[in-house]
Amino acid sequence: MGNAQTINLLPLHLLQNEDTLVFNRWYWVEVRVTWHPSFYTVIDSRVAKDTAAEIDAYVPTIREAAFIPVAYKFVSVHDKICSFQLLRMGFHTPPSVGGGGTVAHAALQILHYMGFKWIYIIGVDLTYSMPNSTVQDSKDGTDWTSKANDDINHFDPRYFGTNYQYHYPEVEETMKPSLRAANRYIRSKGGLVYDAGLGNVLKTLGIPKVQMSSLFTLSRLDRLRYLVKAITSKCDFLVRVNPVDNTTTLADVLKPSEPCMAGPSPERFRECVTENNKVIIVQQYDGILSDIARAVYDYKSFGPHDNQLVFCLRLDSITDS
């Protein structure tokens, strides 16, 4: 599970009973889901060093194991950590793992080694734009540092925000060839890799596209129950709801909380945010990802369900730092 901006439009609440492997700063997503992932990994040394304290706090919550390069001594020892030797390239068998320019490539090796036959990728869109605030730290152009919270490549603008360091994503040179080769190898061994995200790049690498919502046999009623569970569990205040039944819509369920209904209107959604409405329901529209990025400091987002997203006001708004 990658951390592209588009995961803000995926029904992550449906994954509560699934095996999942997450990367890097995924833990920020957990303010809006009721489950903890099965596995965790990180390979970028600059990212791991910057977030070592966060990783230390997160590892105990992982259900099964966290996979950390053995050389990363700045991450504390924990009985859930499985160490591996990080190599630059290639598809290897743990305890050696090839980076391949992206943590998604390392994850495929780990999952294949553990015996997973069907692997579904989300949030790995391979579309990057360097924000204007980012500065180059090395002569060869591989080391970069952000100087503002303006990350447009991930689910939160603070993901690679002020003073965070990372390696330049070599999409064409390294990432695409590595993922293409990994997919071919896994398929040659009888495994299957699919792209269940919203991007369109992975299918050009031979990774078939599937719709995430089609992977679940859950009824529409159960899907709504999962979402309502996330909302009532993770909002910062008591969200009043009506009982969920076969005929109710999201608006019906949340009616007691008097949601601001934004429809598919960017203008109305922005008004609802500006007015500090405690609950907002908005129909998805073109460009909504940019509005979500602006709202993230004051709201937690949930959904979608029937193409609608729910936003709950943060009682303690997070700062731009």
C-alpha positions, 0 to 999 in steps of 0.5 A: 500500500503506497502513499500516493495522493489518490488513496484519499479517494479509496475505500480504505475502511474495507481493508479491516480484515485483510492482510496489508503491508504499508510503507513509510509514513502510512501511520498518518492514515490511521487517524481515519481507519479502525485497523492496523496493518499486518506488515510495515517496511521502509527502505529510503535511508533519509526517510527512515532517519527523519522519522525514526522516532515515529517508526519506533512508536509505530512498530508495536502496533503492527499486527505481524512484523516490520521489515527494516534494513539491518544497517538502519541502527537509528531505528530501535530494536523490537521483537516485531522487527525483521531485519534484511540486507538492502541491496541497490537493485535486483529481485532477491530472496530475503534476508537480501532485498533489492531496493529498485528505487522504490519501497514498492519493489522491496515490498513485492519481494517480501510478500512473494517470499512470505508466500502471498500468491495474489498481491494487490497494489494501491497508492503506487501511482508513479506520478511525481512533481517536485514542489517549488520549495524542494532544494537539492542537497547533493551534486548528483541530484539524488538527495532533496529536502523540502522547505514547506508543507506543499507535498503534492505527491502524497496523501498529506501535504506534510508527508515530505513537508518542512525540513523532511529529506528524501531521495529523488524518485527515479521513475523512468530510470529505476522504478518502472524497470524494477516493478516491471521485472518484479511483476514478470518474476512473480508471475513466472512463479505462479503469483499474480500482481494487480493494480487496484489503485486509481493511477494508470501507470502500472498497467503500462508495466504489465500489471493488470488493472482491477477496481478495488471495490470489486475485490470484496464480497461485502454487501452494500449494507456491510460496506456502509457499516464498515464506514460508519464504524470508522467514522464513529470510532475515529472522529474527535467528537460523538457522531450521532447516527441513525441505524444502518439498514438496507435502504439508508444512504450516507446522508440518512445515517448521518442526519442526526449530526446535521452534516453540511451537504456539499453535493459535487460542488467545489465552492460549497465544499470550501464554504462548509470547510470555512464555516467549520461544520463538524460533519461534511458530506461531499460528492466527488468532483474533478480537482477534489484532491487539491481541496482535501489537501487544504482541508487536512489540517482541520478535517479527517476524511472518510470514505468513499461510499456511493462516491461520497466522502465524509469529513469530520472536524478535528477538535485540535487542528494540526499546525502547519509544521 
